[in-house]
Amino acid sequence: MFKYGLYEVFKDAYSNLAGKEAADAYKPIIWLAGSASAEVFADIALCPFEMIKVRIQTSPTGTFPTAFGAALKEMKAKPEYRYPFGSIGPLWSRQIPYTMAKFFFFEKVVSLFYTHVFTQPKDSYSKVTQLGVTFTSGYIAGIVCAIVSHPADSLVSLMGKAEHKGKGAGAIASEVGLKTLATKGLGTRVLMIGTLTGALHLLLCSNRILIRLVQDSNGGFTTASRLRWVWVALVESKMLSKFIDTNRQSMNVSVMSGSALKLGYEAVVRLCMILDR
């Protein structure tokens, strides 16, 4: 809701602020600024929940509550936890570059497709073709982001392990080696992040198409129709974004496969709804 919704808001705001001519000339800057601005606010909303999640995951069994309500009470009660925004700095340092890369490469790949592969006006192509471009672009963007962010995420995972307790990030990196940080588990990560990012953009794009298609008898959009599909887009965006952020370090193949199948089913249903209209 925050990340994907605010990205569109900031992208539109910065484009209007720059003016049409400048916005067209400096699109990459608009994409980067919009995604960075959106992630700042998304992380502010996420930070309290992220702090609870990390504390539950890293605390030895029996030393910290695992139920959300009890964990929240414990976090609030102890000042040393610096709840709710004690980890906002590290969260920004990890998430903002990742999100900037994800949206930049998605927009760039889409632009390349419609410049060098599908050279006619975008609206002249079928909805299936447009959705195919969206999914492929999202998949490629996910692969790039997975490769770029994998060393840092691997390091964060290692820092949470008992055998590395008390060691700094530099010491762990030197001990493990850059090659291991950059390559161990990368294949599974690429498959998971690429699939989920592509499916997410596919669902978002299909919702945009459905918003344009759901019309009243006079050819205009009903308020109920707009609200319905905007709400669906927001819920799906939030659920998928949360899933990616939560599971991109675990590399759980079974979870990834089940979620990919579910997303594929949702995408097919959505595509059938579009074609049926």
N, C-alpha and C positions, 0 to 999 in steps of 0.2 A: 504494500500500500504506500509506504513512504518512499522506498527506493525507486520503483518503477513509475509510480504516479507522479512524484515530485520531479523526476527526471524530465518528464514531458512538460511539466509546468515551468521548470527553470529553463529548459531548452527554448520554449516558446517565448518566455520573458526576455531572455538574453537576445534572441533573434529580433524581437520587436525593439529592444533597446538599441541594438546595433544598426537597425535599418535593413531593408531588404538587400541592398547592394552589398553592404559589408557582411551581412549574415551569409550570403551566398559565397562570398570570397573567402570567408574564414570559418567555414563549417566545422572543421576539426576542433577549433578553439571553442566553439559553441558546444559541441558534444562533450568535450573534456570539462568545461566549466559547469555545464548542466549536471553531469553525472557526479562530479565532486561535490557540488552544492547539495544535491539530493542525498548523497551518502552521509554528509555531515549530520543532517536531521534524522536520517534513518538510524544512524548509530546512537544518537541521543535516545531514541525510542527503544533501541535494542539493548543498550548497555546494562540496565538493571537486570534484565533477564539473562544476559550473557554472563554477568558476574555470578549469579546464582548457579547457572549451569556449570561453569568452570569450577566453582567451589565444590559442588556435589561430585563432579567427575574426578577431581584431584585429591579430595579428602580420603584418608584411610577409612575402611569400612567401620561404621559404628561411631565415628567421631563427629559426624555432621549429618543433620536430617536430610532425608532424600525426598520427602514430600514437599511440594512447592510451598504450601502455607507455612509449615514449620521452618523451612529453609529461609523464607523471606523474613520471618520473625527473628531468626538467629542473625541474619545479615544486618538487620536494622539495629539489633541490640548491642553489637560490638563495633565501636568506632574504628578499630584497627582494620576492618574490612573496607572502610571508606565507601560504603554503599550510599547512593546508587550509581555514582559516576566516577568511581575511583580508577576504573580501567578504560576511561574514554580515550585517553591518549594512545595507548597501544592499539585499541580497537580502530581508531581513525588511521593510524599508521599502517595497519594491515588491510583494512577494508577500502579505504579511499583509492589507493592505487589499483587494487583489484577491480573495483567497480568502474573506474575510469577506463581501464584497459578493456573491460567487457563491453561497455557501450561504444567506445571508440571503434574497436575492431568490428563490432556488429554493424554500425552505421557505415563504416568504410567498405566492408565486404558487400553490403547491399548496394552501395553506390557503384562499386566496380562491376557488379552483375548487370546493372541497368545502363552502364556506360559501354561495356565491352562484350557482353553476351546477349542481353535482351535490349537491343538498341532503339526499339520503338518506344513511344510514350508509355509509361507504366500502366495507365488505365486501359490501354489497348490489349493488354494481356489478360488471360482468364484468371479468375480467383484462385484456381488450383496452382497456376504458375506463380502467382504472387506469393501464395502461402509456401510453395516449394522454395522460392528464393529466401523467404524469411527464415524457414527452418534451417536451410543449409548455411545461411549467414550466421545464425545463432549457434549452430554446431561448431563452425570454424572459430567463431569468437570464443566459445567455451574451451576449445582445444588450446588456443593461444593463451588464454587466462590460466588454464591448468598448468601449462608449461612454465609460464612466468612466475606464478605464485607458489609452485610446488616446493622449492627449496625453503622458503620462509615457513610454510605450513608444516613441512617435515621437521623443521627446527623447533617450532612451537610444540609439536607432539612429543619430541624427545625431551624437551624441558620439563614436561609433566610427568615423566617416568621416574620411578624411585631411584634408579641407578645414577641418574644425573642430578639428583637433588643437591642444591647448593652451588652448582656449576653455572657460570655465565654463558650467554649465547655464543660468545666468541670461542670459549673453551670447548664447548660441545661441537661447534662447527669444525674446529681444528682437529678434534679427536675423530669425528665421523668422516670428514672429508666432503668437499663440495660435490664431487661426482655422486656419492651415495645420497646426499641430500637432494640432488637434482633428478636422480633417476630411479631410486627405489620406490616402487609403487606407482610410478608415473603412468604406466599403461592403463591401469584400472582407473586412476584418477581422470585421465583424459577421456576415457569412455563414459564415466559417470557425469563429469562436468559438461562435456560436449553434448550428451544426450539430454540432460536436464535443461541446459541453457537453450538448446534448440527447441525443445518442447515448450519451454516457457514463452519464448518469443512467438512460436506458432500459435499458442493459445491467446496471447495478447493481440496478435494481428487478426486472428479469426474473430475475436470480440469486437475489434474496430469495424470489421466488415459487417458483422451482425448488427451493430449499432446503426450503420448506414442502411441496412436492409429492412430493419423492423420499422415499418411506417404505418401511419393510419390511412384511412380511405382517401384522404385528400392528397396523399403523397408526401406528407410531412411526418416528422417524428413525434410520437406521443411522449409526454413526460414520463409516463410509467415505463415505456419501452426503453427510454434512455437510462432511467434509474436502474432498471432491472439488469441491463447488460453491463453498465458501469460497475454495479455492485459485484456481478459475477467476475468481471475482470480483476477487480481489486482483491477479492477473496482468493482467486486462483493465484494471482501474483504473490500475495502474502504467503500462502501455503507453500508454493514452490520455492520462493526465495528463502524462506525459513528452512525448508528441507535441505537446500543446497548448502546454506551456511552451517547447518548443524552436522551434516554428514560428509562434507568434503574432506575431512581429515581421517575419517574412520575407514574408508575404502571397503565398506561392507558390500561384497558382490551380490549377496542374496537380496539385501535391501535395495540395492541399485537396480537389479533385474526386475524385481516386483514393481518398483516405482516406475521404471521405464515402460513396462507393459501397461500399467494403469494410465500413464500419460499418453501412451500411444492409442489406447482405447478412447480416451477423452478427445484426443485430436481427431480421430476418425469420426466419432459422433458429431463433433463440431463441424467438420468438413462436410459431412452428409447433410447437416442442417443448412449449411450455406448453399450447397449445390441444389438442394430441394427448393430453394427460393428462386 
